[in-house]
Amino acid sequence: MAPFPTPFPLPHHDGSPLNAPRRTALGDTARLRVRVPGAWGCAARIWVRSVQDGEPRYDAARSLGEYDGWTWWEAEMTVTNPVARYRFLLEAGGGYWSLNAQGLFRRDVSDYADFRLTSFPAAPEWLRRGTIYQVFPDRFARSTDADSHPVPDWAVPSGWNHTPVEGTGPATPFQFYGGDLAGVADKLDHIQELGADVVYLTPFFPARSNHRYDASTFDEVDPLLGGDSALVALVEAAHARGIKVLGDLTANHSGDAHEWFRQALTDPDSAEAGYYYFSADHRTYESWYGVASLPKLNWSSDGLKRRFVLDDDSAVARWLRPPFNLDGWRIDVGNMTGRLGATDLNREVARLIAERVRGINPEAALLAEATNDAAPDFTGEHWHGAMTYANFTRPLWSWLGGDAAHVNFFGTPLAGPNRLGAEDFLATHLDLASAFSWDLRLQNMNALNSHDTARAATVMIDGGQLLGAVMMFTLPGVPVIFAGDEFGLKGCNGEESRTPMPWDDSRRIQKDLRASYAALAALRRGQPALTEGGIRWLYADGDAIAYIRETAGSAVLVFVARAAARADVAAGTLSSDQFTALANEPAFGIGEVSTGAANAGVTIIAGDAAAAVWVLPGTAVPAV
């Protein structure tokens, strides 16, 4: 693979609208463009290599001429399959090169990282353009009615500002701080002022824990959160502000107090007994990771399919309709759903849920969790995007990580993240993002942290959380702010990170980042290059990284350094107008960043940890 930094720009294609059609249908002829930098001289020939019905074929490209130092080529490919895979084969410099979504190679490479076009229904536009704010209801805000909600028998009552969260221990799942949905509604102004326009609620169903992933029913909102009427009021208030609301649904398991599971335990001959995996003697059952309170659902049951998905009052359907009107779901552990040993019903379940959701509301979003390499399960046919940590969060922790040996590194036995250079961050990111189609990359959730991880403020170097936020808002994907990030809250694992918000105790604010988050969200919202533009990597080595997001109308260049560093942006990488615009003040900046001429290119210099984001003229492209 060609290394970064390179002494000159590289041939480029990324599947974005500069290079490929936005939507295709089976049988379409897709026009695909690739550009070769002038520093490469004249490429002798270029082909698009596609895989059609399992067999490779090659179609020759034709030159479209030179624009701003790049020679553009165009080839045509028939969209034969719902996922149309392709790469480019270049004959140049006395050798042959393969260009796929992972990079440029002088050897044969697996089809896994080929570019992809898909013919599946498009995701709602608001998802790709949105900024998500994640709320863990018990810890977000207490309304004036919160004291009237009964304290459950399972709970360990905890004071909002004076009882520390127990990150590991017997009380961890039972500490009860009493946040409710009316409290979320009371803080919608705060959420909107941060620039977020999607609220993602972790589960709101009744349960026997503070996290509520052990639902006891899917038929009502937990009375501790205010009941059904509180969800209706929250969604109405959010919609009045133009804010979408996503729910969180566990399709992999229920709680052991769930009405279905209680019936299944009581009566082995009941229909509900078929909703779960019991041993032959009905004494034991399968559960999530062996946690007895989370019995695993058996998706071979037709009864489960009806009651969870297909019925009008099913868990999937009822909350998307009036009076609740949720705007979509995030499916918990989507990667595990329907899978047990030799049984793999994962895609069948995903198809069932997706068809039901789109039949109710074509503009509803459907995201799913997949903590591992998510791409094999995310073609765009079912889930619109992944909540995954593999291609962004984990490598970013390794690049911006500080003295964080005590944090939980995503459930691994490691003491914490390796400290990697920017080149390894990029290699990991490309490795684990390359098998997504371009649309999926734009719709995946990019999170610095979540309710299931340590906090970025704990993991990263001083100031690293904000550096990471710059990348979260400017790389392809949907930025996700976990409530409390804007106050620099800390935590060494997921449970400790679920800290009550410091609304009325400023001493608990670690670092007030509200203005920076709001500025980044506004920048992203105002620049089409950041929500649909392609990406070219300009530099990644050691302590510094630089990349450009680009459309024909505008572009955004991003530079991030974790320490004193410099990035050399080579001549020919940008147009003359773009190079000139780098002399302007950045649209967003952290720390001291300067630019200077170097070998007809530009050197970007940081004296310490810093970041800068410039808005540039667009990238010139050949006429269609």
N, C-alpha and C positions, 0 to 999 in steps of 0.2 A: 504494500500500500504506500502511496506517496506520502511523505512525512509533512508535518506542520512544525515550524514554519517552512515554507518553500522559497527558493530564490526567485520564483516568478509565479504568476497565477496559473491555475490549473483548468483544464476543460470542466465545464459545469452543466449540470441538469439536476433539478430537484423535484420535479413533479408539480410545481406550483403553476398558477395560471400564466406566468411568463413563458412556460416551457411545454405545457400540456393542457388539454381541455379540462374545464372544471367538472363537467358531467359527461358521461358516455352511456350508451345503451348497446346491448348486444347487436352485433352486425355493423356498428358504426366504424368509420375509418377515422382513426385518431391521428392528428398531426402533432408530431413530437419534435421539439427543438433542442439542440445542444449547441453550446458555443465553445470555441477553442481560442485561447489567447494568442495574440499576435506573436508573443515571444516563442511560441512553438513552431513558428513558420507555417507553411502550408501543409495541412493534413492531406495526405494523398487520397484517402477514402474513409468514409464512415458508414456504418450500418446500424440499424436498430435490430437487436436480436430479441425476439419475442418467443414465448412458449405458448403454443396454441394446441389445445387438446393434448397436452403433455409432450408435444414434439417441438423442438427449437426450429425457428425459421429466421431468415435474414432478409431485411429490406434495405436497399441502398438509400442513403440520404443525399440530398442535393445542397449545394452551397447557396446561401441567400445573400452573401456579400458581407462586407466588414462594417461594423458600427462601434465607434469608440474603442478601437483596438481589439475587438473580438470578431472572429469570423463565425457567423451563425449558420447552422446546418438544419435541415428539416427532413424528416422521414415520415412515412405513413405506415400505420399498423392497424390491421383489422382487429376489432375487439371481439374475440371469439368466445371468451369465457367470462363469467361474472367477475372474477379477479384476473385481470389481464396483466401478466408479468413481462417486464422487458428490461434490457440494459443496452448500452451502446458499445460497439466494437470500433476502435479507432486505429487506423494505420497511419503512424506518424513517427518521425525521427528514427526511421529504420527499424521500428518494432511495432508490436500490436499491444493495445491497451484495452482493458475492460473498465467501463465506468458504470457502477451501480450505486444504490442509495447509501452504501457504506464508504465509497470512495473510488479511487483510481488504482488499478492493479495491472501488473505486467505478467499475470498468470491467470489460469482458469480459477474461477471462484464458484461457490455454491449458488444455486438459484435463490436461496433463502433471502438474500439482501437485494434482490432485483427490485426495481421500481414497480409500482402497482397502480393501475387504473381500475376502478370498480364501477359496476352498473347498478348498485343498490340505491334505494331512496336516500335523498340527501338529509342530513341532520338539520334541525332548525337553525336558522341563521343566528338567532340570539345566543345560542350556546357557544359558537366559535368566537363571537364578539364579546362575550360576557366576562365578568370577573366574579368568582365564587367566594362567598364568605361562609365558612363552616361554623355551625353552632352546635355545641354539646349542651342540650337544654338545661340539665341540672345545674350547670356551672355558669350559665351566661347572665341571667338577670332575674330577679324576683320582683313580681308586680306587687301592687298594694293588696291584691287578693291572695298572695302566696301563703300567708299565715292561716288562711281558712282551709287550705288543703290538708287533709288528714296525713299524719306521719305514718307510713306503713310499718307493719310488724317486722319486716326484714331490715329496716333502716337503722343506721347509726347516725342520729342527728348531729349536724356539724355547723358551726358558726361561719358565716360567709367570710368575714375578715379576720377571724382569730383561730380557726381550726385548720392546721396544715393538712394538705392532701397527703394521704398515705399511699406512696407509690407502690409499695410492696408490703403485703401483710394481710391478716385475716379480715380487716375492715375495708380493704381496698374497693371491692365491688359494691359495698353497702353504705359507704359514707353518703349522706343525703344532705345537700345544701339547699334544695328547694327551689331552684330556678323553674320558671314556667313559661308557657307560650305567650301569655300576656306580657311577660317581661321582655320577650323578644320583640313583640310589637312596639313596646315602649321605646326600644332602642333602634328602630328602623332609620331614624334620622342619622344616628351615628354610622350605621352601616352604609347609608347612601353617601354621607360625607366622605367616606373612605374611597368612594368610587365603585363599590361593589354593586352589582345589579342582579345577582342570583344568591339566594340564601339556601344553603344545604343544611337540613336538620338531620342529625343522627336520630335513631328511632324514637317515635313518640307513642308507641303502643304500651299498654300496661305490662309490667314485668316484675321480677323480684331482684332487680339490681339497678344501680344508677345509670348503667350504660344502655339498658333496655334492649340488648340484642337477644335476650331470652324471653321473647314475647309470650304472654299468657293468652293473648287473643290478637287477631288482626282486625277485629270488628269495631274497635273504638279507640279513641285517644285516651291515654292514661289520665284519670281524674286528678292525679298529682300535678299534671301539666295544665289543668283547666278543662279537660274533657273536649268533646267534639266541637263545642261552640267556640273554644279558644283557638282551635286550628282554623275554623272558618273565618274568625275575625282577623287572625294574623294574615292569612292569604289575601283577604279582601284589602287590608291595609297595605300590604306589600304591592299588590297589583295596582292600587291607586297611585303608587309612587313609580310604577314601571319596573318593579322588582319581581323576578320569578322566584318560585319556591320549589325546591326538590325535597322529596322524602327519602328515607333510607329503609330498605326492605331486605330481610334475610330469607332468601329463597333456598338456602342450604340447610337451615335448621329452624326449629322453633325453640321455645323454652320448655323445660320439663313440667312447668305448671300450665302449659297451654291446654286449652279445653280439648283439642284433638288428642294430645298425648295422654291426658288423664283418662279419656275414654278408651284409648288403645291399651293402656296398662290394665284397666279394669276388665275389659272384654276382649280376649284374643281373637274372637270371631267377628269383631266389629269391623265396619268399613275403615274406621280410623286406624286400626292396627296395620292396615296395608299402607298407611302413609309414612311408616317408619321401618327401619331395619331391625327386627327382633331375632334373637336366637331361636332355635327350634323349640326349646322349652319355655320361651317367652320370659326368661328371667333376666336376660341382658339385651342391650341394644347398642347400635352404632351411634356415635356422637362426634361433634366437632372436636378434633384433637384429643378425644378421650375425655372431654369435659362433660360430666354426666348431666349438667343442667342445660346442655345444648344438643338434644337428640336430632339426628340427621334425618332429613326428609327423603323419602323414596319416590323418585319421580317416575317409576314404572306404574304407579297407581293412577288409574283414570279418575278416581274420586278426588285425589289430591289436585290433579290438573284442573278439574272443574272448580273446586273450592278456592284454590289459590289464584287461578288465572281466568278461567273461562266464564264463570257465573257473573251475573250483573253485580252481585254484592261480594265478589271475590276480593282477596287482599290486593291484587294488582289493580283491579278495575275501579272499585268504589271510590277511592280517594282521588282519582283523576276527574271525577264527575262532580256536578253540583250536589251538595252545597260546598264541597271541599276544594275542588278545582286545583289540585296540585299540578305543577308544570312538568312533572316527570319523576323518575326514580334513580337513585344510586343503589345498585344491587350489591349487597354485602357478599364477600368471598365468592364473587362470580366465577372465579377460576375453579372452585371446588364443587360448585353446584352440579348435581346429577352424576358425580363421579364417586365410585367406590370400587376399588379393586379392578376386576375385569369389566365392570359396568361403566360405560361412558355415555351418558345421556345429555352431556353439557350443551351441545349445539341444538339438540331437540328442545331443551328447556328454554334456551335463549331465543330460539325461533318462536316458540309458543308465546313467551312474554312479549317479544317485540311486535308480533302481529297483533296481539291484543291491545297493546299500548297505542300503536299507530292507528288501529281501527277506531279507538276512542278519540284520540287527538293527534293528528299528524304532526303538530307542532310541539308535542311533548318530547323531552330529552330522556335518553336511556343510557346511563353510565353504569359501569360495573367495576368492582374491585378485582385486581389481579396483581398480587404483590411480587410475582416472579416475572420472568420474560413473558410479557402479555401478548405479544404480536400473534402467535398462532391461534389464539381464540378471538381475535379482534380484526375481522375482515371488513366491517362496516355493514354486513348483512343484518346483524342483530343489534349489538351495542354500538352506540354512537362514539364512545370513547372509553378509555380505561383510567381508573384511579390506580396508577402503578407507580412504584418508587424506583424501578430498576434503571430506567434510561435517563432520569434527571436527578431525583432526590439523593439516591445513594452515591453516585459519582460526585455530585456537588458537595456532599458532606466530606468526601475524601479530599476534594481540592481545597475547600475553605475550612476544613476541620482544624480545631485548636487542640488544647490539652483536654481531650474528652474521652479518655480511656475508660471512664466509668459509665458511659452511656450504653443503653441497649441498642446495638447496631442491627436493627431489623430482625431480631430473633436468632441471629447467628451466634455461635459460641465464641466469636471474636470479642476482644476487650473493647473494641471501638473501631472506627474506620481507619484504613491505611491513609497515610498522607501522600497524595499523588500530585504530580505536576499537571499543568493544564493540558498537555498533550495526551495524558492518560485519561483525564476527564473526557476529552473529546473522543478518543478512541472508544471508550466505554459507551458514551452517549450514542455515537453512530452505530455501534454494534447492536445496541438494544432498541434503537428507534428505526433502523433501516427497513425492517420488515412490515412496518405500518404503511398503508397508503398515505398520500399527502393529506387527504381530508382527516384521516384518523389522527395524524400527528397534530393537526390544528385543534382537534377536539379532545385530546387526552388532557387529564387534569395534571397540571404542574404544581406541586406543593413543596414548600421548604420543609414542612412538617405537618402532622395531623394529630388527631386524637389518639392514634395508634402508635405514635413515635415519640422519641425525645424531641425537645424543642430546639429549633435552630440556634437560638440564643445561648443554649447550653453547649451545643456541639461545636459551634463555629468560633473562629478567632474574633477578637474584639472588633465590632463593626461588620463582621462577616455576614450577619443576617441581612443587613441592608444591601450588601454587595450581591448576595444571593437573590434578594428580591428584584434587583435590577434584571438579573438573568431570567427570573421567573416571569416577569412581565414582558420580556422582549424576545424570548425564544418561542418557537412554535408550540402552541398548547394553551390551555385555559388556566390562568393563574388562580390559585386557591389560597386564601388567607384564613388560617385557623384562628378563631376568636382569641384574642390575647396577643397575637403576633404584633399588633400595632402598639402594644405596651411593652414589648420585649420580654414577655413572661418566659420562665424557664421550667425545665423538667428533664429528668434523665431517662425516663421511659414514658410510654403512652399514658399510663395511669397518673403519673405525677404531673404530666403536662395538662391534665384536665383541671386547671386551676380556676377558681372563681374569678370573674372579672373584677378589676380594681376600680369600680365605678365611684365609690365614695371613700377610698383610702389611697391617696396619692403616694403614700410611702411604699405601696406594693408595685408601683409602676417602675419597671427596671430601666426602660428607655422609651421615650415618647416618639414613636415613628409615624404618627398619624399623618402629618403633613407630607412626608416622603411617600407613603403608600398612596395617598390621594393623588399626588403629582404623577406617580408612575401609572396609576390607573387612568388618569386623564390623558396622559401621553399615549398610552395604548389605544384608548378609545378614539383619539383624534387622528391616529395614523393608520391608514389601511395597510401599510406595509407590515404592521405588527399583528394584524389579525388575519391576513390572507397572503402576505408577501412571501416570496422565496427566501432562502437563506444560503449565504456563502460564507465559509469560514476563512478568515483572512490571516489569523495568527493564533497559535496555541502552543505555548512553550513555557514550562516552569511556572512562573508567578503571574503570567499575563495571558489574556485571551481577547480576541477581537473578531467580530462577525458583522455582516450586513444583512438586513432584511430589505427586500426590494420589490417594488412594482414598477410599472412603466410611469406612473404618476409621481411617486415619491419613494424615498428610501430612508432607512434609519441605520446608522452605524453605532455599534456598541463596543466599548472597551472596558474591561474589568481587570484590575490588578489586586492581588492579595497582599502584596508587599511592593517595595520599590522595584520597578521593572519598566521595560520598554517593549513596544510592539512595532515591528517594521512592516508597513503596508506597502507592498511592492508596486512599482510602476506598472501600469497596465491593469491593475486590479480594479481601479475605479476610473470613471471618466474624468476629464479635466475639470468639469463643473463640480463634480463631487469632491475632488481633491481641494478645490478652491473653498468649498463650503466648510471643510474641516477647520479652517482658520476662524470660523465664527464661534461664538459662545455655545457650549452644549445646551440642548434643551433640558437636560437633567444632569446633575453632577454631584459627586461625593469626593471630597478631598481635592488635592492639587493635581491637575492634569494639564499637560502642555503638548503642543505639536510642533514639529520642525521638519524641514526638507531633508531628504536622505536619498541620494542616488535616483533622483526624479520621482521618488515615492514620498511617503510621509512616515515619520517616526512619532509614535504617541508615547509620552513619557509620564510615569507616575513616580513621585518622590516617596510615596508610602502607599498603603492600601487605599484604593481609589477607584472610581468609575466615572464614565462620561457617556452620554448618549447624544448624538448629533442627528438632526433631521437634514437630509440631503436631497438634491434633485433626483428624479427617478432614473431608471436604467433604460437607455435607448434600445428599442427592439425593432426588428424588421416589420414592415407593414404586413398585415394578414393577407 
